[in-house]
């Protein structure tokens, strides 16, 4: 399945999963590409660490986006209240 949440450049390096076959690690990228590296415990550890970093980076990005959204909601509510106040003030001036 194609991952549309990543840019084309990011999908070339984003690791979806990997398989170990015939003493090789077959790495599946989000772009649909595969690459093969020799199996070793060290290579597998590096691969798992990279995948863990991808998840941590996406969680950081999600937190930043949630904070931005929350701030935007707060500003929209503040602006709406101010608008109601101005409309009420203008209405009182015309009475």
C-alpha positions in Angstrom: 0.0 0.0 0.0 1.3 3.4 -0.9 1.9 5.8 2.0 0.6 9.2 1.0 1.5 10.9 4.2 5.2 11.1 3.2 6.8 13.2 0.5 8.4 11.4 -2.3 11.9 12.1 -1.0 11.0 11.0 2.6 9.4 7.8 1.3 12.7 6.8 -0.2 14.3 6.5 3.2 11.3 5.6 5.4 11.5 1.9 6.5 8.2 0.1 6.6 9.5 -3.3 7.6 12.1 -5.9 6.9 12.5 -9.6 6.5 15.5 -11.9 7.1 16.0 -14.5 4.3 19.1 -16.4 3.3 21.4 -14.5 5.6 20.3 -11.2 4.2 18.0 -8.4 5.5 15.5 -7.3 2.9 14.3 -3.8 3.8 11.0 -2.5 2.4 10.7 1.3 2.0 7.6 3.4 1.9 8.4 4.2 -1.7 7.9 0.6 -2.6 11.6 0.1 -3.2 13.5 -2.8 -1.5 17.2 -3.0 -0.7 19.2 -5.8 0.6 22.0 -5.7 3.2 24.0 -8.6 4.7 22.6 -10.1 7.8 24.4 -9.4 11.1 23.2 -8.7 14.6 24.8 -5.3 14.3 23.0 -4.5 11.0 19.7 -5.6 12.5 20.2 -3.5 15.6 21.0 -0.4 13.5 17.9 -1.1 11.4 15.7 -1.4 14.5 17.2 1.8 16.0 16.5 3.7 12.8 12.9 2.4 12.7 12.5 3.4 16.4 13.8 6.9 15.6 11.3 7.2 12.7 8.4 6.5 15.2 9.8 8.9 17.8 10.2 11.6 15.1 6.6 11.1 13.9 5.4 11.3 17.5 7.3 14.6 18.0 5.7 15.9 14.7 2.3 14.9 15.9 2.7 16.7 19.2 3.8 19.8 17.5 0.8 19.7 15.1 -1.6 19.1 18.0 -0.1 22.2 19.8 -0.5 24.3 16.7 -4.1 23.1 16.3 -4.9 23.8 19.9 -3.4 27.3 19.7 -5.4 28.0 16.5 -8.6 26.9 18.2 -7.9 29.1 21.1 -7.3 32.1 18.8 -10.5 31.3 16.8 -12.5 31.3 20.0 -10.9 34.5 21.2 -11.6 36.2 17.8 -15.2 34.9 17.8 -15.8 36.3 21.3 -14.2 39.6 20.3 -16.5 39.8 17.2 -19.6 39.2 19.3 -18.4 41.9 21.7 -17.9 44.4 18.8 -21.3 43.5 17.2 -23.0 44.0 20.6 -21.2 47.3 21.1 -22.2 48.5 17.6 -25.8 47.4 18.3 -25.9 49.4 21.6 -24.6 52.5 19.8 -27.5 52.4 17.4 -30.2 52.1 20.0 
